[in-house]
Amino acid sequence: MLALALAASLMTVSLGPGAASGSGTGLRGQDPTESAPVALDDVFVEGRRLDNLARDFVSEVAIPARGRGLARWRDGVCVGVVNLRTEAAQYIVDRVSTVAEGVGLRPGAPGCTPRILVIATTDANRFTREFVATRPRLFRVGGGGMDLGHNALRAFEATDRPVRWWTVSAPVDSRTGQIAVRLPGTVNGSGAAPPFGSTAQQYAPQISSTASRLTTQIVDDTLRSFVIVDVDRLNGASLEQLADYIAFVSLAQIDPDADTSGYVSVLNVFDDPGQAEGLTGWDHAYLQGLYATERTRLNPASQQTEIVGTIARAHRARGDREGAAAD
């Protein structure tokens, strides 16, 4: 089974950026919804209306690991796609890598070991259950503040969606990237628990702190992301839309239950494929804000506040450019 094959090789054998045999990516069409979602470019009212819209969007889509700040990839990403035709798989790899590069990340080289793994299937519920059961520690590592918890994992396995995703992150030393929480079965230095004579200090992460009352040395890095595509539920979405959707949910911690019907966002493409061709102004500004935030502030809410500011500035900057062009 595909789940067994992936579990046997994941994170230990480099996967190429291509794919195995695959299926088509588009299915039934659907009439556009009757709602009138707001495009970022169409928000003409400055001040609190724009800020409130941006704040509501960020609050709706952002979902960090329990008790932690928003995580992001540290330096670069390697994307792998399996079970799609080579051309489609390569397009997704290239598009996600391009979006990642746009927020300052380094794309993975050919043959790199994927940390964003996209898997296409025609029975996502069955496949996901088998995958999680085969390698549960890939999804719940056991350290504090690394995922959304047991109930969220059960929902990941059982909730029918065109695309589902699971992200694992970790609190790390902002200077070194060393994981700052204890992982089951590891000790300092050796990476494995000794059979006897261990002490509590051996199991505690060794972090030399320079934090203050307003800042922290511990930030949150994304470690891996699994994206499972149910090709029978894509509702006529194009390959371009699918690739942009995958880019958004794999580069940021996005709430799978977010209600973005009031916004023009790539998150709506499976409900209304005609709404957007791909990532929209809201989506781009969110990613730019996430990767520009100052993560060492002690208050985790400050990250979301900074993202709100980035979205508002992106809109105002566009308005200034259009005004200058009209003069």
Salt bridges, closest charged atoms under 4 A:
ASP41 OD1 - ARG318 NE 3.26
GLU46 OE2 - HIS315 NE2 3.93
GLU46 OE1 - ARG316 NE 2.88
ASP51 OD1 - ARG316 NH2 3.54
GLU130 OE2 - ARG126 NE 3.21
ASP147 OD1 - ARG140 NE 3.24
GLU157 OE2 - ARG154 NH2 2.13
ASP160 OD2 - ARG233 NH2 3.41
ASP173 OD1 - ARG175 NE 4.00
ASP220 OD1 - ARG68 NE 2.88
ASP221 OD2 - ARG74 NE 2.47
ASP221 OD1 - ARG295 NH2 2.99
ASP230 OD2 - ARG233 NE 3.53
ASP244 OD1 - ARG95 NE 2.49
ASP257 OD1 - ARG161 NH2 2.87
GLU306 OE2 - ARG297 NH1 2.51
GLU322 OE2 - ARG318 NE 3.19
